[in-house]
Amino acid sequence: MHTLRTLVLLAVTATAIAVPGSVLAAPPDNDDFASAVELFAPSDLAQGTNVDATKEAGEPQHAGNAGGASVWYRWTALASGRVVVSTCDSDFNTLLGVYTGDAVGSLAPVASNDDACGAQSRLSFQAVLGTTYRIAVDGFDGDTGFVSLALDVPPPNDDFASSQTISGDAGTVGGTNVGATTEPNEPFLGARSVWFRWTPPSSGWATFETCGAGFDTVLGAFTGTAVDQLSLVAASDDACDLQSQISFEASAGTVYHLAVAGFDPDETGSFVLAWNRNPPAPEPVTIPVISGVARDGETLTTSDGSWTGVGPLSYSYAWGRCDRAFAECELVPGATARSYTIRSVDVGFRMWVRVTASNVAGSTPAFSDATSVVVARAPFNRSSPVVDGEARLGAILVASPGEWLGTAPISFAYQWQACNATVSVCSDLQGQTGQVMRVSSVDVGDVIRVVVTATNVAGSASAASLGTDVERVTGTRPRCVVPRLRGKTLRSARAAIRANRCRVGRIQRRFSARVRPGRVISQTPRAGRRLAVGTRVNLVVSKGKRG
């Protein structure tokens, strides 16, 4: 057996001698002690390999194992204090050793480790200002692979056992997680955590937050006496932008451990941990729900949704709209009530609402789902068209379209008709399709009316002038035809009265919250009456709002 192993070794050796040196794998650049890679505080990460690395003559056994594939690093302390070195993210069974000394054969050991984090290594030591430390990474029994060496100079409260004590019902404390580490068996809560310890003087709500931090924080509260035996009380990520806020009901005398960490190892920086005894701000349980039809002219109403939160809650509302593809969204100016009546400008958009719940601790918004795309509404006549003017031979009749609802813009078309006395049979007057019509001799003895057709993008609808606005053409002597004056200025009302062979009667002025000052509120006789020429028309004119 020994003879066979010897023959095999000789064959392997002969093969190696026959291969040109240029094709043999080269060792890493930091294979030798003298070629060590330099590291820098407070936090540095060096990545590489120990594949084809060697062990130098006189090199110590790291962590008590012969190893055989070491690579070297060096670091000089800029201050005295604790330092953590680890290979926990490497992919092979590592050995880790830290030394002082200037030659590989005369090194003084400082610290070493094997298997502190699985098959990888982690150690800490107290550095002395100005001292250069030599760090070796080797493989257990010569194992090789990807090397990830992290060096950190952590804050004083990096470890759970070194938590910083805070006290009182309210306060702030500054801190940093630059150079902080994550301990073995630490509950998962981001990376590079630092610890605080707080004992409430009384029972009740407590709130902690890092909302002013300049990096993406994670915040957690725990109870327990050891880092690997903690129970989570509350945790937060991104409660205030990328920062954190937690609230929980604290029990007097219980020790709570607060961990502040970065979302990942690259998230580090300074922060301020603030706390108070306020209850938590409201948080949505279910989102607001919009009821109603997404159509121009319809009214949408939102629910408040359901919320957590202590104390009475108040709500505010803000309506918004998005285009069909949700590429652009905006708030609707002035739309701050629980209900919103859809307007023509909303057609083609999707509506949504933001409900904000508030209590003494703060405010939190929640957003509804968007409605379907708002559709247009076809024209709908709210008040009939009106014909102004005296229906006599040679007179001018003027049509107004009446009042219409529907999606703007609405266009109007006019068709004048001649009807029998009961307006049961009507026929179109050829060529009379304008807003104005002159009464001719062929119209004498007929009843004249106008049909108005309103059209928009959603369709068309028609309405005819009715009631006192329908005038029988008689060809008899002139009459005072009382004009419709409501809403007109006093000047234009006087002109219309005279133009219709009437006289201006008594003018009264009254306060009105709905009609602008100087405009007609009411009239007597009523519009459309045919009376004797010179009949007086009395007016009531608005004085505007009282006070």
LUMKOL-926224 format. One record per residue (C-alpha): x, y, z; residue in three letters. Coordinates in steps of 0.5 Angstrom, whole numbers, padded with zeros to 4 digits, always signed. Layout:
N
XYZALA ...
// end
This chain:
547
+0000+0000+0000MET +0006+0005+0002HIS +0009+0003-0005THR +0003+0004-0009LEU +0002+0011-0005ARG +0009+0013-0007THR +0009+0011-0014LEU +0002+0015-0015VAL +0006+0021-0012LEU +0012+0020-0016LEU +0007+0020-0022ALA +0004+0027-0020VAL +0010+0030-0019THR +0013+0028-0025ALA +0007+0031-0029THR +0008+0037-0025ALA +0015+0038-0027ILE +0013+0037-0034ALA +0008+0043-0035VAL +0011+0050-0036PRO +0011+0054-0031GLY +0007+0060-0035SER +0001+0055-0034VAL +0001+0054-0027LEU -0004+0058-0023ALA -0002+0064-0020ALA -0003+0065-0012PRO -0007+0071-0010PRO -0003+0078-0009ASP -0004+0078-0002ASN -0001+0071-0001ASP +0005+0073+0003ASP +0006+0077+0009PHE +0010+0082+0006ALA +0004+0084+0001SER -0002+0085+0006ALA -0008+0088+0003VAL -0009+0095+0007GLU -0015+0096+0011LEU -0018+0102+0013PHE -0023+0104+0019ALA -0028+0105+0021PRO -0031+0100+0017SER -0028+0096+0011ASP -0029+0090+0007LEU -0024+0086+0003ALA -0026+0081-0002GLN -0022+0076-0006GLY -0020+0069-0006THR -0015+0064-0002ASN -0015+0059-0008VAL -0007+0057-0010ASP -0005+0061-0004ALA +0001+0058+0000THR +0004+0058+0007LYS +0010+0061+0009GLU +0016+0059+0013ALA +0015+0061+0020GLY +0008+0063+0019GLU +0004+0061+0026PRO -0002+0056+0026GLN -0008+0060+0026HIS -0013+0059+0031ALA -0009+0052+0032GLY -0010+0049+0026ASN -0004+0048+0021ALA -0008+0051+0015GLY -0004+0052+0009GLY -0007+0057+0004ALA -0007+0064+0008SER -0008+0071+0005VAL -0006+0077+0009TRP -0008+0084+0011TYR -0006+0090+0015ARG -0009+0095+0019TRP -0007+0101+0023THR -0011+0103+0029ALA -0013+0111+0029LEU -0016+0111+0036ALA -0016+0106+0042SER -0022+0101+0042GLY -0026+0095+0040ARG -0025+0092+0033VAL -0029+0087+0030VAL -0026+0082+0025VAL -0030+0077+0021SER -0030+0072+0015THR -0038+0070+0016CYS -0040+0072+0009ASP -0034+0067+0006SER -0036+0061+0003ASP -0031+0056+0006PHE -0028+0054+0012ASN -0024+0059+0015THR -0019+0060+0020LEU -0018+0068+0023LEU -0012+0070+0026GLY -0010+0077+0029VAL -0002+0079+0030TYR +0003+0084+0032THR +0010+0084+0029GLY +0014+0086+0023ASP +0016+0079+0021ALA +0012+0073+0019VAL +0017+0069+0024GLY +0016+0073+0030SER +0009+0075+0030LEU +0005+0076+0037ALA -0002+0073+0037PRO -0007+0078+0039VAL -0014+0074+0038ALA -0016+0068+0033SER -0022+0064+0032ASN -0025+0058+0028ASP -0032+0057+0027ASP -0036+0063+0031ALA -0041+0064+0025CYS -0042+0057+0022GLY -0036+0054+0019ALA -0033+0062+0018GLN -0030+0066+0023SER -0031+0072+0028ARG -0027+0075+0033LEU -0026+0082+0037SER -0020+0085+0040PHE -0018+0092+0044GLN -0014+0096+0039ALA -0009+0101+0041VAL -0008+0107+0038LEU -0002+0107+0033GLY -0001+0100+0033THR -0001+0096+0026THR -0005+0089+0026TYR -0003+0083+0022ARG -0009+0079+0020ILE -0009+0072+0017ALA -0015+0069+0013VAL -0013+0061+0012ASP -0017+0055+0011GLY -0018+0050+0016PHE -0014+0044+0013ASP -0012+0048+0007GLY -0019+0049+0005ASP -0020+0055+0000THR -0025+0059-0003GLY -0028+0066-0004PHE -0026+0071+0002VAL -0030+0076+0005SER -0026+0080+0010LEU -0030+0085+0014ALA -0027+0090+0019LEU -0031+0094+0023ASP -0029+0099+0029VAL -0036+0099+0032PRO -0040+0104+0037PRO -0040+0103+0044PRO -0047+0100+0044ASN -0046+0095+0038ASP -0047+0089+0042ASP -0053+0087+0046PHE -0049+0087+0053ALA -0047+0094+0052SER -0053+0097+0051SER -0054+0105+0052GLN -0059+0106+0058THR -0064+0112+0056ILE -0069+0114+0061SER -0075+0118+0062GLY -0082+0119+0059ASP -0079+0123+0053ALA -0073+0125+0050GLY -0068+0124+0045THR -0061+0121+0044VAL -0056+0121+0038GLY -0053+0115+0035GLY -0049+0112+0030THR -0049+0105+0027ASN -0043+0106+0022VAL -0038+0101+0024GLY -0043+0097+0028ALA -0044+0089+0027THR -0049+0084+0027THR -0048+0079+0033GLU -0049+0072+0032PRO -0056+0069+0034ASN -0058+0077+0034GLU -0066+0077+0032PRO -0066+0079+0024PHE -0068+0086+0024LEU -0064+0089+0019GLY -0056+0090+0019ALA -0051+0094+0023ARG -0055+0094+0029SER -0054+0098+0036VAL -0057+0098+0042TRP -0061+0102+0047PHE -0064+0100+0054ARG -0070+0103+0057TRP -0075+0102+0063THR -0081+0106+0063PRO -0083+0109+0070PRO -0090+0108+0069SER -0095+0103+0065SER -0098+0106+0058GLY -0097+0108+0051TRP -0089+0109+0049ALA -0087+0111+0042THR -0080+0111+0039PHE -0078+0114+0032GLU -0072+0115+0028THR -0075+0120+0023CYS -0070+0125+0022GLY -0064+0120+0020ALA -0061+0120+0014GLY -0061+0113+0012PHE -0066+0107+0011ASP -0067+0105+0018THR -0070+0099+0022VAL -0073+0100+0029LEU -0075+0094+0034GLY -0077+0093+0041ALA -0075+0087+0045PHE -0076+0084+0052THR -0071+0079+0054GLY -0064+0078+0058THR -0060+0075+0052ALA -0059+0077+0045VAL -0061+0070+0043ASP -0067+0070+0048GLN -0071+0076+0046LEU -0078+0077+0044SER -0080+0082+0039LEU -0085+0087+0042VAL -0086+0092+0036ALA -0082+0093+0030ALA -0082+0098+0024SER -0079+0100+0017ASP -0081+0106+0013ASP -0086+0108+0018ALA -0084+0116+0016CYS -0081+0116+0009ASP -0075+0111+0010LEU -0074+0111+0017GLN -0078+0108+0023SER -0083+0109+0028GLN -0086+0104+0033ILE -0091+0104+0039SER -0093+0099+0044PHE -0096+0099+0051GLU -0091+0099+0056ALA -0091+0096+0063SER -0088+0100+0069ALA -0081+0096+0071GLY -0080+0092+0065THR -0074+0093+0061VAL -0074+0094+0054TYR -0069+0093+0049HIS -0069+0098+0043LEU -0065+0096+0037ALA -0063+0101+0031VAL -0061+0098+0025ALA -0060+0099+0017GLY -0064+0096+0012PHE -0058+0093+0009ASP -0050+0093+0011PRO -0050+0099+0006ASP -0055+0103+0010GLU -0051+0107+0016THR -0050+0114+0019GLY -0052+0118+0024SER -0059+0118+0027PHE -0063+0121+0033VAL -0067+0116+0037LEU -0073+0120+0040ALA -0079+0117+0045TRP -0085+0120+0048ASN -0091+0117+0052ARG -0096+0119+0046ASN -0101+0113+0044PRO -0100+0111+0036PRO -0102+0115+0031ALA -0108+0112+0027PRO -0106+0106+0022GLU -0111+0104+0017PRO -0114+0097+0017VAL -0119+0097+0011THR -0118+0103+0006ILE -0124+0108+0004PRO -0129+0106-0001VAL -0132+0110-0006ILE -0140+0109-0008SER -0143+0112-0014GLY -0143+0112-0021VAL -0137+0115-0025ALA -0141+0119-0030ARG -0141+0127-0031ASP -0146+0130-0026GLY -0146+0124-0021GLU -0144+0125-0014THR -0139+0120-0011LEU -0139+0119-0003THR -0133+0116+0001THR -0133+0112+0007SER -0128+0113+0012ASP -0125+0106+0012GLY -0123+0103+0019SER -0117+0105+0023TRP -0113+0103+0029THR -0111+0109+0034GLY -0113+0111+0041VAL -0117+0117+0043GLY -0122+0120+0038PRO -0121+0120+0031LEU -0122+0126+0026SER -0122+0125+0018TYR -0120+0130+0013SER -0121+0128+0005TYR -0118+0130-0001ALA -0121+0128-0008TRP -0116+0126-0014GLY -0116+0124-0021ARG -0111+0120-0026CYS -0111+0119-0033ASP -0113+0112-0036ARG -0106+0109-0035ALA -0105+0112-0028PHE -0099+0115-0031ALA -0101+0122-0029GLU -0105+0124-0022CYS -0107+0130-0019GLU -0111+0133-0013LEU -0117+0136-0015VAL -0117+0144-0012PRO -0122+0145-0007GLY -0125+0138-0007ALA -0124+0137+0001THR -0131+0134+0003ALA -0133+0127+0004ARG -0137+0127-0003SER -0135+0130-0010TYR -0140+0132-0016THR -0136+0130-0022ILE -0135+0135-0027ARG -0134+0135-0035SER -0127+0136-0034VAL -0127+0129-0030ASP -0129+0125-0036VAL -0124+0120-0039GLY -0120+0120-0032PHE -0121+0115-0026ARG -0123+0119-0019MET -0120+0117-0012TRP -0120+0120-0005VAL -0115+0120+0000ARG -0118+0120+0007VAL -0113+0122+0013THR -0115+0120+0020ALA -0112+0124+0026SER -0111+0124+0033ASN -0107+0127+0039VAL -0101+0123+0036ALA -0101+0125+0029GLY -0104+0124+0022SER -0104+0118+0017THR -0107+0118+0010PRO -0110+0112+0007ALA -0112+0112-0001PHE -0118+0109-0004SER -0118+0104-0010ASP -0119+0108-0017ALA -0126+0109-0020THR -0128+0106-0027SER -0126+0111-0032VAL -0131+0117-0032VAL -0136+0117-0038VAL -0140+0123-0041ALA -0147+0125-0039ARG -0152+0126-0045ALA -0156+0133-0045PRO -0162+0133-0040PHE -0166+0139-0040ASN -0168+0142-0034ARG -0172+0148-0036SER -0176+0149-0042SER -0173+0153-0048PRO -0176+0160-0048VAL -0179+0165-0053VAL -0178+0172-0052ASP -0182+0177-0056GLY -0189+0179-0059GLU -0192+0174-0063ALA -0195+0179-0068ARG -0194+0180-0076LEU -0187+0183-0077GLY -0184+0182-0070ALA -0178+0179-0068ILE -0178+0172-0064LEU -0172+0170-0060VAL -0170+0163-0057ALA -0166+0162-0051SER -0164+0154-0050PRO -0167+0154-0043GLY -0163+0150-0038GLU -0159+0144-0039TRP -0155+0139-0036LEU -0149+0134-0039GLY -0142+0134-0041THR -0139+0140-0043ALA -0139+0143-0049PRO -0146+0143-0051ILE -0148+0145-0057SER -0155+0148-0059PHE -0159+0147-0066ALA -0166+0151-0067TYR -0172+0149-0071GLN -0178+0154-0071TRP -0185+0150-0071GLN -0192+0152-0073ALA -0198+0149-0069CYS -0205+0149-0068ASN -0209+0152-0062ALA -0208+0146-0058THR -0201+0145-0060VAL -0202+0138-0061SER -0200+0138-0068VAL -0194+0142-0070CYS -0190+0142-0077SER -0183+0145-0078ASP -0182+0152-0081LEU -0178+0151-0087GLN -0171+0155-0087GLY -0173+0157-0080GLN -0167+0154-0076THR -0164+0160-0073GLY -0164+0163-0066GLN -0168+0169-0068VAL -0175+0168-0073MET -0179+0174-0076ARG -0186+0173-0076VAL -0189+0173-0083SER -0196+0173-0086SER -0196+0166-0087VAL -0196+0165-0079ASP -0202+0169-0078VAL -0207+0164-0074GLY -0202+0159-0072ASP -0198+0158-0065VAL -0191+0159-0066ILE -0186+0155-0062ARG -0178+0153-0062VAL -0175+0146-0061VAL -0168+0146-0058VAL -0164+0140-0060THR -0158+0140-0055ALA -0152+0135-0057THR -0145+0133-0054ASN -0140+0127-0054VAL -0145+0123-0051ALA -0151+0124-0055GLY -0157+0129-0056SER -0164+0131-0053ALA -0169+0136-0055SER -0174+0140-0052ALA -0180+0145-0054ALA -0182+0152-0051SER -0188+0151-0047LEU -0193+0155-0043GLY -0194+0162-0043THR -0188+0162-0048ASP -0192+0160-0053VAL -0195+0166-0057GLU -0201+0166-0062ARG -0200+0170-0068VAL -0206+0174-0069THR -0204+0180-0073GLY -0208+0185-0068THR -0206+0191-0065ARG -0199+0191-0061PRO -0199+0189-0054ARG -0195+0189-0048CYS -0191+0182-0047VAL -0188+0182-0041VAL -0181+0180-0042PRO -0177+0175-0037ARG -0172+0179-0033LEU -0170+0175-0027ARG -0162+0175-0027GLY -0162+0181-0031LYS -0158+0188-0029THR -0163+0193-0028LEU -0161+0197-0034ARG -0162+0191-0039SER -0169+0190-0035ALA -0171+0197-0036ARG -0169+0196-0044ALA -0173+0190-0045ALA -0179+0193-0041ILE -0179+0198-0046ARG -0178+0194-0052ALA -0184+0190-0051ASN -0188+0196-0050ARG -0189+0196-0043CYS -0187+0201-0037ARG -0182+0201-0032VAL -0186+0200-0025GLY -0184+0200-0018ARG -0177+0198-0016ILE -0175+0195-0009GLN -0169+0193-0007ARG -0168+0187-0002ARG -0162+0183+0001PHE -0160+0176-0003SER -0155+0171-0001ALA -0156+0168-0008ARG -0157+0174-0013VAL -0151+0179-0014ARG -0152+0186-0013PRO -0156+0190-0018GLY -0159+0184-0021ARG -0167+0182-0021VAL -0169+0178-0016ILE -0177+0177-0018SER -0182+0181-0022GLN -0190+0182-0023THR -0193+0181-0027PRO -0190+0174-0029ARG -0186+0173-0036ALA -0190+0172-0042GLY -0197+0175-0040ARG -0200+0179-0046ARG -0203+0186-0043LEU -0205+0192-0045ALA -0199+0197-0048VAL -0196+0201-0043GLY -0197+0196-0037THR -0192+0197-0031ARG -0188+0192-0029VAL -0185+0192-0022ASN -0178+0189-0020LEU -0175+0187-0014VAL -0167+0188-0015VAL -0162+0185-0010SER -0158+0189-0005LYS -0153+0183-0004GLY -0151+0179+0002LYS -0153+0182+0009ARG -0147+0185+0013GLY 
// end
